[in-house]
Amino acid sequence: MAHTPPHNAANFRDILHSGTTLIGTFLKTPSPIVTEVLSLTDLDCLCIDAEHAPFDRIAIDGSIAMARAAAMPMLVRVPATAPEHILNALDCGATGVVAPHIRSAAEAQAFARACHYGAGGRGYAGSSRAALYTRRSIADHLANSAAQTVAIAQIEDPEAVEDIDAIAAVPGIDALFVGRVDLTVAYGATSQDDPRVVAAVERICAAGRKHNRRVGMFLARPQDVPQWEAKGASLFLLGSDHSFMLQGAANLLAQTKP
């Protein structure tokens, strides 16, 4: 597995589109300090989990500010695809947005539109961090946003899998992200290795290849990365700050308590 960390938020979208393998992790703790520590690593990106962790607007803002100071690409998985959540993440300076529960091409279109400026799209503010607090001209901010903003549609419902070709074909969607645990539960399974779940993930990967969309996923087992790279996936969000702490404590105890 070839892996060269870009660690540069400005060209993250270009590298994502190239199909280079990218390894990131989820942030579950609303703390700029945790973000600062993880920004010192060679991870390719971080993703604030505002869907399942207690991130409010000020916590998202602080974590993004710290990541930007280190040029660490920062994605935000918003709690819902409401335009105000997307707008807040991007105005704070997020590299991109992961939208949960995209179930149809129509929902994908609405999400993509909310990520980008234009008629019916993202509302404009020149006073945001993304616009360098009025120091970036309208023309420059529009061009910068169009070139760098990443829109990732999370696929985690059976109806989304059934409509995956249409979703993957939507202009403005940069990547599909597999919500494998939600798919497992939705299919009435108890294992992510259930054949129905595996078939759904393979179908999402196939749609990504067909429509030239990158595919990302969370994997409980990092050793499975090569298997899904071979299917066309290239963005892997592995573990979280919580899992790192738990595993670190377990490793410490294993070394001191024979």
PATILO-710046 format. One line per 4 residues: for each residue x, y, z of N, C-alpha, C. Coordinates in pm, 1 decimal. Layout:
REM residues N
X Y Z X Y Z X Y Z; ...;
END
This chain:
REM residues 258
84.9 -119.4 0.0 0.0 0.0 0.0 87.8 123.6 0.0; 91.8 195.3 -110.8 169.6 318.0 -118.1 95.3 429.1 -45.8; 165.9 503.5 38.2 98.2 605.8 116.6 193.4 721.7 141.1; 160.4 835.6 84.9 239.2 956.2 106.2 148.2 1064.5 161.2;
160.8 1098.2 290.5 69.2 1196.2 349.0 87.0 1335.1 289.0; -21.4 1395.6 236.4 -10.6 1529.7 181.3 -0.5 1636.1 289.5; -76.6 1615.0 398.8 -78.8 1709.1 510.2 -86.6 1852.0 462.0; -171.8 1875.5 365.8 -188.1 2009.5 310.2 -333.7 2027.7 272.2;
-404.8 2107.5 351.0 -547.7 2125.0 327.3 -575.7 2187.5 191.2; -483.9 2267.8 140.3 -508.5 2339.7 15.0 -519.3 2246.1 -104.4; -449.2 2132.8 -102.5 -455.6 2043.5 -218.6 -520.1 1909.3 -186.6; -590.8 1902.0 -75.0 -652.2 1775.2 -34.8 -750.0 1723.9 -139.8;
-831.4 1813.2 -194.5 -931.2 1770.7 -293.3 -863.3 1712.5 -417.5; -757.2 1775.8 -463.5 -686.2 1725.3 -580.6 -628.4 1586.9 -553.5; -571.8 1568.2 -435.0 -512.0 1438.9 -402.8 -620.7 1333.2 -385.3; -732.4 1370.8 -325.5 -845.6 1278.2 -315.3 -888.7 1233.0 -454.0;
-903.1 1327.4 -545.8 -947.5 1294.3 -681.2 -847.1 1207.1 -755.7; -721.2 1216.4 -717.6 -618.7 1137.4 -786.1 -627.0 989.0 -754.0; -698.1 956.4 -647.7 -709.0 816.5 -608.0 -598.7 769.9 -515.3; -513.1 861.5 -472.3 -409.9 828.4 -374.8 -474.9 779.5 -246.2;
-418.5 676.5 -186.3 -472.5 626.8 -60.3 -451.4 729.8 50.3; -559.0 763.8 118.7 -557.2 861.9 226.3 -606.2 796.3 354.4; -532.3 817.4 461.9 -566.7 758.2 591.0 -593.6 869.5 691.0; -713.2 870.5 746.8 -749.0 968.5 847.6 -814.3 901.5 966.7;
-868.7 983.7 1055.6 -937.8 930.0 1171.7 -1049.6 1024.6 1212.9; -1139.4 972.7 1295.4 -1249.0 1053.5 1347.7 -1207.3 1122.7 1477.6; -1255.5 1244.5 1494.3 -1242.7 1317.1 1620.1 -1375.5 1308.2 1694.3; -1370.1 1252.6 1815.2 -1490.5 1237.9 1896.9 -1491.7 1332.7 2016.9;
-1376.1 1390.6 2048.4 -1364.3 1477.4 2165.6 -1363.3 1623.6 2122.9; -1459.7 1704.0 2168.6 -1465.5 1845.0 2128.0 -1360.4 1927.9 2199.4; -1235.1 1910.7 2157.1 -1123.9 1980.3 2220.7 -1022.2 2023.0 2116.0; -990.0 2152.2 2107.5 -884.6 2196.4 2016.5 -749.4 2132.6 2048.7;
-728.0 2097.7 2176.5 -600.9 2037.1 2215.1 -586.4 1899.4 2152.5; -692.1 1819.5 2154.1 -687.1 1688.7 2089.8 -660.4 1705.5 1940.7; -726.4 1802.8 1879.3 -701.7 1831.1 1737.5 -556.5 1869.8 1714.5; -502.4 1953.2 1802.9 -363.4 1996.1 1789.9 -269.2 1877.3 1795.4;
-292.2 1786.6 1888.8 -205.0 1669.3 1902.7 -210.8 1583.0 1777.4; -331.0 1554.5 1729.0 -343.7 1468.7 1611.3 -293.6 1537.9 1485.3; -292.3 1669.8 1485.4 -239.3 1742.8 1370.5 -86.7 1733.7 1362.5; -23.2 1684.6 1468.8 120.9 1663.4 1468.3 159.5 1529.9 1404.9;
60.4 1447.2 1373.2 86.5 1316.3 1315.9 95.5 1324.6 1164.0; 126.7 1210.0 1101.6 131.2 1201.8 955.6 -0.3 1153.2 895.5; -108.2 1158.9 973.4 -239.2 1128.5 915.9 -267.7 1225.2 801.3; -346.7 1180.0 705.2 -379.1 1262.9 589.6 -492.0 1360.7 616.6;
-578.4 1327.9 710.8 -690.6 1417.1 741.9 -752.1 1375.6 874.0; -830.6 1465.6 928.4 -912.7 1438.8 1045.9 -1058.1 1463.9 1006.9; -1149.5 1399.9 1080.4 -1292.4 1421.8 1054.5 -1366.0 1439.1 1185.8; -1414.9 1559.6 1209.6 -1498.3 1585.4 1326.4 -1629.4 1509.7 1311.7;
-1662.6 1430.9 1413.1 -1787.5 1355.1 1408.2 -1896.9 1430.5 1483.3; -1949.3 1533.6 1418.5 -2055.9 1612.7 1480.9 -2190.4 1542.0 1474.8; -2195.2 1427.1 1406.6 -2319.1 1349.2 1403.6 -2335.6 1268.7 1531.2; -2227.8 1207.5 1579.4 -2237.8 1114.5 1692.1 -2161.5 1158.3 1816.1;
-2092.4 1270.1 1811.5 -2018.2 1319.7 1926.6 -2066.3 1461.5 1959.2; -2042.4 1508.6 2083.1 -2104.5 1634.2 2129.2 -2032.4 1760.6 2083.3; -2025.4 1780.5 1952.9 -1966.1 1901.3 1897.2 -2075.1 2004.9 1870.7; -2067.1 2118.4 1939.0 -2153.6 2230.0 1902.3 -2075.8 2321.9 1808.2;
-2135.0 2434.3 1772.0 -2071.2 2521.4 1672.3 -1937.3 2575.2 1720.5; -1927.6 2611.7 1847.7 -1802.9 2669.5 1896.8 -1693.6 2563.7 1904.7; -1731.2 2439.6 1937.1 -1632.4 2332.1 1941.9 -1582.5 2298.0 1801.9; -1672.1 2297.5 1704.0 -1631.1 2275.2 1564.7 -1536.0 2385.4 1521.1;
-1569.9 2508.6 1554.9 -1488.2 2622.5 1516.4 -1347.3 2611.5 1573.8; -1336.7 2579.7 1702.6 -1206.1 2571.9 1766.5 -1119.3 2460.9 1710.5; -1178.8 2347.6 1682.5 -1102.2 2235.3 1629.2 -1055.6 2263.6 1486.1; -1142.5 2324.1 1406.1 -1102.4 2357.6 1269.6 -989.6 2461.1 1270.5;
-999.1 2559.3 1359.5 -894.5 2661.9 1368.3 -759.4 2597.8 1397.8; -757.2 2502.0 1488.7 -631.4 2437.0 1524.6 -578.4 2353.2 1408.8; -666.8 2282.3 1339.6 -623.4 2202.3 1225.1 -567.5 2291.2 1115.1; -633.4 2403.8 1088.7 -586.5 2495.1 983.8 -449.1 2551.7 1018.3;
-423.7 2575.1 1146.2 -293.4 2627.6 1186.6 -182.0 2529.5 1152.5; -215.3 2400.9 1148.8 -116.8 2297.2 1117.1 -128.3 2248.5 973.1; -214.8 2312.7 893.0 -240.2 2272.4 754.0 -291.9 2129.6 744.4; -358.1 2082.4 851.0 -416.9 1949.0 850.5 -556.1 1955.4 787.7;
-581.8 1881.6 680.6 -716.8 1879.8 623.3 -819.5 1834.0 726.4; -928.3 1907.7 736.0 -1032.4 1876.7 834.2 -1167.2 1863.0 765.8; -1224.6 1745.2 775.9 -1360.2 1720.5 731.4 -1453.2 1731.3 851.8; -1578.8 1759.1 825.9 -1679.4 1760.0 932.2 -1795.3 1671.6 888.3;
-1821.1 1566.1 967.0 -1944.8 1490.5 944.2 -2053.7 1562.9 1022.1; -2139.1 1631.1 948.2 -2241.5 1715.3 1010.2 -2351.3 1629.3 1070.2; -2426.3 1682.3 1169.2 -2531.7 1603.2 1231.9 -2649.5 1573.8 1139.8; -2668.8 1660.8 1041.2 -2775.4 1643.5 943.1 -2737.9 1727.1 821.4;
-2804.4 1702.4 710.2 -2767.7 1772.5 586.5 -2839.0 1906.5 570.9; -2890.6 1959.6 680.3 -2952.2 2092.4 675.6 -2847.7 2194.3 631.0; -2884.9 2287.2 543.0 -2786.3 2383.9 490.5 -2711.2 2460.2 597.5; -2775.4 2488.1 712.0 -2707.0 2567.0 814.7 -2589.5 2489.7 876.4;
-2600.6 2358.2 885.9 -2488.4 2279.0 938.4 -2372.4 2278.4 839.1; -2404.1 2262.8 712.7 -2301.5 2262.1 608.7 -2234.2 2398.5 601.0; -2315.8 2504.4 601.5 -2264.4 2640.6 594.7 -2170.6 2669.9 711.3; -2210.7 2631.0 832.8 -2128.1 2658.8 949.6 -1992.0 2592.1 938.2;
-1989.5 2464.1 900.1 -1862.5 2391.5 889.7 -1770.6 2456.8 787.5; -1825.4 2493.5 671.9 -1742.6 2550.3 566.1 -1700.2 2693.7 598.2; -1788.1 2773.7 657.8 -1749.5 2908.9 696.4 -1640.1 2905.9 802.6; -1642.8 2805.6 891.0 -1538.0 2792.3 992.0 -1403.9 2754.2 930.2;
-1408.3 2706.5 805.2 -1284.1 2674.3 736.1 -1259.2 2527.8 714.7; -1362.7 2444.5 726.7 -1345.1 2301.5 701.8 -1303.5 2276.6 557.9; -1222.9 2174.7 538.1 -1183.2 2134.0 403.5 -1300.7 2076.8 327.5; -1388.9 2009.6 398.9 -1504.5 1949.5 333.7 -1604.0 1896.6 434.0;
-1713.6 1844.6 382.1 -1825.2 1798.1 463.1 -1860.4 1654.4 425.3; -1883.6 1573.4 526.7 -1938.5 1439.5 508.0 -2085.0 1446.4 549.2; -2175.3 1415.4 457.2 -2319.2 1426.8 482.9 -2377.4 1289.5 512.4; -2433.9 1268.4 630.6 -2490.6 1137.4 663.2 -2621.7 1112.0 590.4;
-2649.9 984.0 571.0 -2779.9 937.7 521.7 -2824.7 1005.5 392.6; -2736.9 1007.5 293.1 -2778.8 1048.1 159.3 -2844.9 926.2 95.0; -2974.8 937.8 65.8 -3052.9 820.2 24.8 -3091.4 821.5 -123.0; -3075.8 935.5 -189.3 -3123.5 944.5 -327.0 -3040.8 1046.1 -404.1;
-3056.2 1043.7 -535.2 -2988.3 1142.5 -618.5 -3036.7 1283.5 -585.1; -3164.2 1299.0 -554.1 -3217.4 1431.2 -520.6 -3152.1 1485.3 -393.7; -3134.3 1398.5 -293.6 -3067.6 1442.0 -170.5 -2920.9 1473.6 -196.8; -2856.5 1396.7 -283.3 -2716.7 1423.5 -319.2 -2704.9 1558.3 -389.9;
-2799.1 1588.8 -477.3 -2797.9 1716.9 -547.9 -2813.7 1832.5 -450.3; -2905.5 1819.0 -354.5 -2927.0 1925.7 -256.1 -2802.5 1944.4 -170.2; -2739.0 1835.2 -133.5 -2616.6 1842.9 -53.1 -2504.6 1911.8 -130.5; -2481.6 1869.7 -253.0 -2375.8 1930.5 -334.2 -2400.6 2079.9 -353.3;
-2525.0 2116.3 -376.3 -2559.2 2257.1 -396.1 -2529.7 2338.0 -268.6; -2559.2 2279.4 -151.8 -2537.3 2349.7 -25.5 -2389.1 2368.4 6.1; -2303.2 2287.9 -55.8 -2158.8 2298.2 -32.2 -2092.9 2404.7 -118.3; -2162.3 2451.4 -221.1 -2098.5 2540.1 -317.9 -2179.9 2666.9 -338.1;
-2110.3 2773.9 -373.4 -2176.2 2901.2 -399.4 -2247.6 2896.9 -534.4; -2347.4 2981.7 -547.5 -2426.2 2989.1 -669.3 -2572.6 2999.9 -635.1; -2653.7 3013.1 -735.9 -2798.0 3027.2 -714.3 -2852.9 2908.7 -637.2; -2919.1 2937.2 -525.2 -2978.1 2832.6 -444.1 -2878.7 2753.9 -361.7;
-2751.3 2798.9 -358.9 -2647.6 2724.4 -288.9 -2605.1 2790.7 -158.9; -2479.6 2770.7 -125.5 -2423.3 2818.7 0.5 -2431.7 2971.2 9.9; -2476.8 3018.9 123.6 -2484.5 3162.8 145.4 -2346.4 3223.4 161.6; -2329.9 3343.0 111.0 -2197.0 3405.9 109.2 -2176.6 3497.0 230.3;
-2057.5 3486.4 290.7 -2015.0 3580.4 394.8 -1866.6 3603.6 377.7; -1827.0 3728.3 362.9 -1686.1 3759.7 346.6 -1612.3 3777.1 477.3; -1685.8 3764.9 589.3 -1625.2 3787.4 720.6 -1585.8 3658.1 790.6; -1601.5 3544.4 724.0 -1573.8 3415.6 786.5 -1424.8 3382.8 785.9;
-1387.9 3281.3 865.1 -1249.8 3234.8 861.3 -1214.7 3185.4 721.7; -1307.5 3115.9 656.7 -1281.9 3064.0 522.0 -1246.3 3175.2 424.5; -1302.3 3293.7 446.6 -1274.2 3408.9 360.5 -1164.7 3498.3 417.8; -1092.3 3444.6 518.1 -982.9 3518.0 582.7 -1030.1 3648.6 644.8;
-1150.9 3643.1 701.8 -1202.9 3756.3 778.6 -1197.7 3888.1 699.7; -1249.5 3884.1 578.0 -1263.0 3995.2 481.3 -1135.2 4021.9 401.7; -1029.0 3947.6 427.1 -902.8 3974.6 357.9 -894.5 3903.4 222.1; -993.8 3823.1 189.1 -997.3 3756.8 58.9 -1109.5 3818.9 -23.1;
-1082.3 3856.9 -145.7 -1183.9 3919.1 -230.0 -1293.7 3818.6 -264.0; -1408.7 3870.0 -307.7 -1518.5 3781.3 -346.8 -1472.4 3686.4 -456.0; -1406.6 3738.9 -557.9 -1362.9 3653.9 -668.9 -1266.6 3545.5 -621.4; -1171.6 3583.1 -536.6 -1073.8 3485.5 -487.9 -1139.2 3381.6 -397.7;
-1230.8 3424.8 -313.0 -1296.1 3330.6 -222.4 -1383.9 3232.4 -300.3; -1455.7 3282.7 -400.2 -1537.7 3194.1 -481.9 -1451.2 3091.2 -555.0; -1340.8 3135.9 -611.2 -1252.9 3044.6 -684.2 -1188.1 2944.0 -590.1; -1143.8 2990.9 -474.6 -1079.3 2903.7 -376.9 -1176.0 2796.9 -328.0;
-1297.7 2838.5 -297.1 -1398.3 2743.8 -248.9 -1432.4 2639.6 -354.6; -1449.8 2682.7 -477.9 -1482.9 2589.3 -585.9 -1372.7 2486.1 -606.5; -1248.1 2529.1 -589.8 -1134.5 2440.9 -615.5 -1106.0 2345.6 -499.8; -1139.6 2387.1 -376.5 -1092.2 2311.4 -260.8 -1199.5 2241.4 -179.4;
-1324.0 2284.4 -187.5 -1429.1 2226.4 -104.0 -1460.5 2083.5 -145.5; -1465.6 1994.8 -47.4 -1490.1 1853.0 -71.5 -1628.9 1816.0 -19.2; -1710.6 1755.6 -104.4 -1844.5 1710.3 -66.7 -1848.8 1558.5 -72.0; -1871.5 1496.5 43.2 -1868.7 1350.6 54.3 -2005.8 1301.8 100.9;
-2068.9 1219.6 19.7 -2201.6 1166.2 51.0 -2187.9 1031.8 121.5; -2241.5 1023.7 241.4 -2233.4 897.2 315.4 -2349.8 806.5 275.6; -2314.6 686.2 237.7 -2412.6 586.7 191.6 -2427.8 482.4 300.4; -2544.3 480.9 365.1 -2561.5 393.0 481.2 -2704.0 338.9 494.3;
-2780.5 347.6 386.3 -2918.4 299.3 387.4 -2942.0 210.1 265.5; -3021.6 105.3 279.9 -3047.1 17.3 165.1 -3103.5 90.0 44.1; -3188.7 190.8 66.5 -3243.7 264.0 -48.0 -3136.6 342.4 -121.8; -3034.1 385.9 -48.8 -2922.1 453.8 -113.7 -2843.4 356.9 -200.8;
-2826.0 235.7 -151.9 -2755.5 134.3 -231.3 -2832.8 106.0 -359.8; -2965.8 102.3 -350.8 -3047.9 76.8 -469.1 -3038.5 191.3 -569.8; -3011.0 312.2 -522.3 -3003.9 430.2 -610.2 -2860.0 476.3 -630.7; -2763.9 388.1 -603.2 -2624.8 431.2 -594.4 -2570.0 482.1 -727.3;
-2610.7 427.3 -838.4 -2559.9 476.5 -966.7 -2601.9 621.1 -990.1; -2727.0 652.7 -958.5 -2775.4 788.9 -977.2 -2707.8 884.8 -879.4; -2686.1 840.6 -755.3 -2618.8 924.8 -656.2 -2475.5 953.8 -700.8; -2405.2 849.6 -744.6 -2265.0 864.9 -784.5 -2250.0 954.5 -906.4;
-2354.7 965.5 -986.5 -2347.2 1046.6 -1108.7 -2373.4 1194.1 -1084.1; -2411.9 1232.6 -961.7 -2448.0 1371.9 -933.3 -2324.2 1461.6 -939.1; -2325.3 1565.3 -1022.5 -2212.8 1659.8 -1025.5 -2195.0 1728.3 -890.7; -2070.8 1748.3 -850.9 -2042.8 1814.8 -724.7 -2018.8 1721.0 -609.4;
-2048.7 1592.5 -626.3 -2017.2 1492.5 -524.5 -1876.1 1442.0 -552.1; -1785.9 1462.3 -456.6 -1646.8 1422.9 -475.5 -1620.9 1277.9 -437.9; -1695.5 1228.0 -339.5 -1670.6 1091.7 -293.1 -1795.4 1035.1 -228.5; -1799.3 903.2 -225.0 -1901.5 827.8 -153.2 -1834.4 767.9 -30.5;
-1900.2 778.5 83.9 -1842.8 721.7 206.1 -1936.0 614.6 259.5; -1883.6 494.3 275.7 -1964.7 379.8 316.6 -1988.6 383.1 467.1; -2115.3 387.3 507.4 -2152.3 372.4 647.7 -2185.5 227.2 674.2; -2082.9 148.2 694.9 -2100.0 2.5 696.5 -2178.5 -47.0 818.3;
-2158.2 16.7 933.2 -2231.1 -28.0 1052.2 -2380.6 -0.2 1035.6; -2415.3 119.0 986.0 -2556.3 149.9 963.6 -2617.3 54.9 860.5; -2541.8 23.0 756.5 -2590.7 -73.7 658.0 -2613.9 -209.5 723.1; -2523.1 -248.3 810.8 -2537.9 -376.6 880.6 -2668.9 -381.8 957.2;
-2693.9 -277.6 1034.3 -2817.1 -272.2 1113.7 -2940.0 -264.5 1023.0; -2931.3 -185.3 917.5 -3045.1 -167.4 827.5 -3082.8 -295.9 755.2; -2984.4 -378.9 727.8 -3012.8 -506.6 662.2 -3053.3 -615.3 760.7; -3065.0 -578.7 888.2 -3104.8 -675.8 989.1 -2995.1 -773.5 1024.2;
-2871.3 -735.7 999.6 -2756.8 -822.0 1028.4 -2691.4 -778.9 1159.3; -2603.7 -861.2 1211.7 -2530.7 -829.2 1333.5 -2380.1 -831.6 1312.1; -2337.7 -860.6 1190.7 -2195.9 -862.2 1157.5 -2171.9 -780.7 1031.2; -2065.3 -699.3 1033.1 -2030.3 -622.9 914.0 -1980.1 -712.4 801.1;
-1953.5 -838.6 833.3 -1909.0 -934.1 732.1 -2024.3 -1015.1 674.3; -2147.3 -979.1 712.6 -2264.1 -1045.6 654.8 -2259.4 -1031.0 502.3; -2286.9 -1137.6 427.9 -2278.5 -1131.0 281.2 -2361.0 -1017.3 219.7; -2474.6 -983.8 279.0 -2556.4 -875.3 225.8 -2483.8 -741.1 238.9;
-2414.9 -723.2 350.0 -2341.8 -599.1 373.9 -2221.7 -589.7 280.6; -2147.8 -698.1 270.4 -2030.5 -699.5 182.5 -2072.0 -671.9 38.1; -2183.1 -732.7 -4.3 -2231.6 -710.6 -141.2 -2270.0 -564.0 -162.2; -2329.2 -501.6 -59.8 -2367.3 -360.6 -70.6 -2243.8 -272.2 -82.8;
-2141.0 -299.9 -3.3 -2018.0 -221.0 -9.6 -1951.9 -237.5 -146.8; -1951.8 -360.1 -197.9 -1893.7 -383.8 -330.8 -1972.8 -308.8 -438.1; -2103.0 -300.0 -421.7 -2186.2 -228.0 -518.4 -2155.1 -78.1 -515.0; -2132.0 -23.5 -395.5 -2096.8 118.0 -382.8 -1961.3 144.1 -448.5;
-1866.1 54.4 -424.3 -1733.6 69.2 -486.2 -1744.2 63.8 -638.3; -1828.0 -24.9 -688.3 -1844.1 -37.5 -833.1 -1902.8 90.2 -892.5; -1997.5 151.2 -822.4 -2055.8 277.2 -870.2 -1951.6 387.5 -869.2; -1866.5 388.4 -767.6 -1759.7 488.0 -764.0 -1666.0 473.8 -883.0;
-1628.7 350.2 -914.8 -1540.8 328.5 -1029.9 -1609.5 370.2 -1159.4; -1736.0 335.7 -1173.6 -1809.9 364.3 -1295.6 -1822.4 514.7 -1320.8; -1845.8 591.1 -1215.0 -1871.8 734.9 -1230.1 -1752.8 821.1 -1188.1; -1637.1 758.8 -1170.3 -1514.7 831.0 -1135.4 -1531.4 912.8 -1008.1;
-1593.5 850.2 -907.7 -1604.6 910.1 -775.5 -1515.5 830.7 -680.6; -1445.0 901.2 -593.9 -1366.7 831.4 -493.4 -1460.5 763.7 -394.5; -1413.5 658.3 -332.0 -1492.3 586.2 -231.6 -1412.7 581.7 -102.2; -1479.3 614.5 7.8 -1417.1 608.6 139.5 -1497.1 518.9 231.3;
-1435.9 482.8 343.7 -1506.5 397.8 439.4 -1433.8 395.2 573.1; -1508.9 361.2 675.3 -1452.6 327.6 805.1 -1434.5 176.7 808.3; -1320.5 133.5 858.6 -1295.7 -9.4 873.0 -1259.1 -38.9 1017.7; -1327.0 -137.2 1076.7 -1294.1 -176.4 1213.2 -1158.6 -246.4 1218.5;
-1120.8 -307.9 1107.2 -993.1 -379.3 1100.1 -903.4 -310.0 997.5; -801.0 -237.5 1041.3 -712.5 -169.7 946.0 -647.2 -264.3 846.0; -631.1 -389.3 883.6 -568.8 -485.4 791.6 -656.2 -515.9 670.1; -781.9 -468.0 672.0 -871.0 -489.0 557.6 -852.2 -382.2 449.5;
-768.7 -280.9 476.5 -750.7 -172.7 379.2 -710.9 -225.8 240.9; -610.7 -314.1 228.5 -573.2 -360.7 93.8 -687.5 -428.8 18.7; -772.5 -501.2 90.3 -886.2 -568.7 26.4 -977.7 -467.3 -42.5; -1002.7 -354.0 24.2 -1096.0 -256.6 -31.9 -1027.0 -157.8 -125.2;
-895.9 -141.1 -110.2 -820.5 -67.4 -211.2 -834.3 -136.3 -346.5; -828.8 -269.0 -344.1 -839.4 -345.4 -468.5 -976.0 -327.9 -533.8; -1076.8 -289.3 -453.6 -1212.0 -266.3 -506.2 -1231.5 -120.3 -548.0; -1128.6 -36.7 -526.5 -1137.5 101.9 -569.9 -1148.9 205.1 -459.6;
-1157.6 162.9 -333.1 -1165.1 259.1 -223.0 -1028.3 322.3 -200.5; -1028.1 448.9 -159.0 -899.7 516.8 -138.2 -896.1 606.1 -14.9; -1010.6 635.7 45.5 -1015.7 719.2 165.9 -1060.1 633.0 283.0; -974.8 620.1 382.4 -1004.7 534.6 496.3 -994.6 615.3 625.0;
-1106.8 626.3 697.1 -1108.2 688.4 828.9 -1106.7 575.3 930.8; -995.0 558.3 997.8 -972.3 443.0 1084.7 -962.9 487.8 1230.2; -1038.8 423.1 1315.6 -1032.4 453.4 1457.1 -1080.8 592.6 1490.3; -1041.4 638.2 1608.6 -1077.6 771.6 1657.4 -986.3 805.4 1773.3;
-992.1 930.6 1816.6 -914.7 967.6 1934.7 -952.5 881.5 2054.5; -1079.1 844.6 2066.4 -1121.9 758.0 2176.4 -1056.0 620.9 2167.3; -1057.5 562.9 2047.8 -998.7 429.2 2033.9 -848.2 433.0 2057.1; -782.9 544.4 2018.9 -639.1 555.9 2043.2 -609.8 555.2 2193.2;
-689.6 627.8 2270.8 -668.2 632.4 2415.4 -693.0 496.7 2479.1; -800.8 430.8 2438.2 -831.4 299.6 2494.9 -723.0 198.0 2461.2; -679.1 198.8 2334.1 -576.1 104.4 2293.3 -443.1 136.8 2360.1; -412.5 264.4 2375.5 -289.0 303.6 2442.5 -287.2 257.5 2586.5;
-399.4 271.5 2655.6 -406.8 224.5 2793.1 -393.1 72.9 2799.7; -456.3 3.1 2707.9 -446.9 -143.0 2704.4 -303.6 -186.9 2677.8; -236.2 -118.7 2586.2 -97.4 -154.1 2555.1 -7.2 -128.8 2676.1; -32.6 -19.6 2746.4 46.8 13.2 2863.6 31.1 -95.5 2969.1;
-92.1 -135.5 2994.3 -117.5 -239.0 3096.1 -57.0 -371.5 3053.5; -64.2 -402.4 2924.2 -8.1 -529.6 2876.2 142.8 -534.7 2898.5; 209.7 -419.4 2894.1 354.8 -415.0 2913.5 395.6 -417.9 3059.7; 303.3 -381.7 3148.0 339.4 -372.0 3289.9 277.1 -480.6 3376.2;
176.9 -551.1 3321.5 110.0 -657.4 3397.3 117.1 -787.8 3319.9; 223.2 -864.1 3339.9 237.9 -989.9 3262.9 126.9 -1089.2 3296.5;
END
